[in-house]
Amino acid sequence: MAEEVPAFRRDRLRLPVAQRRRQIVQVTTRLIAERGFWGLSMQDVADGCGLTVQGLLHHVGSKDGLLLSVLEHSEAEDALRLAAQFGAGGDTLTGDPADNAPQGAADLRQACAAIARHNAAQPEIVRLYAVLAAESLEPRHPAHAYFLARHRRALAGLTELAKTISDHPQSLARQILATMDGLQLQWLRDPVAADLVREWEAASEVIFGRAGT
């Protein structure tokens, strides 16, 4: 006789609100990185947290609200890490590496190297953003406006830093973003074959060597 599979049991433990929301964000982050937003099931998130769907909705309001919670949490966590890395004031940080690059204290090349190291230390978050960035090219995606604004902020931040070394700073900033995005995708696909920090260092020799001539 086949062994009976035990039914899923809900977690009866009442967690503090902040702890429960952190759990929801962590479970959702992992699921979106695996399946994308369109493939995300509220039931799977609820199961992963030991909640009912109704209990999950009590905390996040809706599926779009769940996505917003994940993005806001990720930005806040990035801001804390970047404050330590760049020595910046926490009140001015936005969570976007290009926004938080050092102004005057270091040059563009140093800022980009810091961004590469920062991203290499959090592959699951980079995967989450890569999946959502691709999905949100569709204008009806709930994160479309968020990623458009994020891209514009990153481009503006890098362009400002590039003004001291290039006559075409926005073009250089676009090249940097394109190279970084491409290297990150290769790294996520095959992390054994592609080391993000090492590959960025090699690419920067070309980018900044050309910019300096």
N, C-alpha and C positions, 0 to 999 in steps of 0.2 A: 504493500500500500504506500502510495506516495506521501512524503512528509508534508503536512499542512503548513503553508506559508503564513506566518503571523500577520495579522492586520496591522496597518499603520496606526500608531498610537499618538494622539496629540500630546504635546508638552503642557502639562498642567501647571508648571512652574510659572509664577507671576514674576516677570522681570521688571526692574525699574524702566520707565519710559525711554530714557536715553540709551540704556543698554539694549532694550528691545529694538529700537530704531537702528542702532549700530549693527545688530544681528541681521536685520532685514536688508540693510545696505550691503553687507558682506555677501549674503546669499544671492542677492540680485546681481551684484557685480560679477560674481562667478558665472551665473546663468546667462547673463547678457554676453559675456566674453565668449561663452561656448555656442550660443544660439542666435545672438542678435536680439534686438528689441522686438521685432515682429514674431520671432519664435519663442518669446518669453510667455510663460503661462503663469497667471496669478496663483493658480492652484499649486504649481510646483514651488513657487516662492513661499506660499503658506505652508506647504508640507515641509520645506527645508527649515522653517522656523518653528515648527510644531504648533501652527496656528490654523484656524479656519480662514477661509477667504474673507468672511465678514470681519474677523479680527484683524486681518492684514489691512483691509480697507479703512478700518478705524484709525490706523496709524498714518496711512499714505493718501487716502481719499480716492485715488483712481490709479490706473496703470500709468498715465502720464505723470501723475504726482509721484509715483514710485521712481520713474526715470529721473525726474527733477531732483529727488532726494539723493539719488546716487551721484549725480553730477555735482551737486552742491557739496556733498560730503567729500568727494574726490578733490575738488578745488580747495576746500579748507585744509585737507591733509597735505596737499601739495604746498600750500602757503607756509605751513609749519616747517616742512622739510627744507624749502627754499630759503626761509628766513635763516635757518642754521647754516646752509651752504653758502649763501651770498652775504650773510651778516646784515640783512636788511631789517627794517622795522616791520613788525607784524601788522601794524595798522594800515600799511600801504600795499600789502601783498594781495594779489588777486587769485593766486593758484595757477596762473599760466606762466610757465618758465620764461617765455620771451618777455612778458610784462615785467618780470621780476629780475631781469638781468641787471647787473651792477651798472650804474650810471657814473662814468668818470673814474670809478675805482678799478676797472678792468676793461680791456678792449673786447671787440666783438668775438674774436677767436677764443678768448678765454671763457666768455659767456656761453658760446656754443658747446665748448668742451664740457662745461659744467652741466648743461642741459642733457648732453649725451650720457654723462655719468648718472645723473638723476633718473633718467628714464630707464637705464639699464638695471637699476636697482628695484624696479617695480614692473616686471613683465605683465602681470595680470591687469594692471591699470592701463598700460600701454595697449594691450590687446583689446580691452574694453573700448578705449577711445578709437582705435583703428576700426573696429566693427561698427561702432555708432557713426563715425565720420563717414564711412562708405554708405551706410543705410540712409543717413540724413541728407544725402544729395537729392533725395526725393523731397520736393517742397512741402508735401503734406506730413512728413515725419515730424513728430513732436519736438525733436531736437534740432530741426533744420536751422531755426533762427539762432540757437545757442552756438552751433558750430560755425555758422557764418560769422557771428560776432567774435568768436574765439580766434578764427583765422585772421580776421582784420586786426585784432589786437596784437597777435603774434607778428604779423607783417609790419605793423607800425612800430613795434618795439625794436625789431631787428633793423628796420630801415633807419631809425634814429641812430643806432649804434654804428651803422655802416657809413654814415655821412662823413666820418673822419678818414675813411680809407678808400672811398669809391666816388667817382663822378656820377654813378648811376646806382645810388644806394637801394632803391626799391627793387631794382632788377637783381642786385646781389642778394637781397633779403629773400626774394622768391626762389632763387637758386639754392640758398641754404635750406629753406623749408622743404623744397622738393627733394633735395638730397637726403635730409634727415628722415622725411617720411618714407622714402624708398628704402633706405637702410633699415629702418625699424620694421618694415613689412618683411624683408628678407630675414632679419633676425628672429622675428616671431615665428616665421615658417620653419626655420631650421637653425635654432640657437646654437647647436653644436658646431655647425659650419661657419656661422657668421657671428663674430663678437662685435656687439654694437659700438663699444668704446674704441676698440682697435680700428674698426672699419671707418668710423668717423674721423679718427686721427689721420688716416690715410687720405680720406676725401678732403679734409681741410688743407692738406698740403697743396692740393690742386686748386681748391677754391680761393684760398687766401694768397697763394703764390701768384695766381692770375690777377687777383684784386689789387695786389701791391705793385704790379708792373705798369 
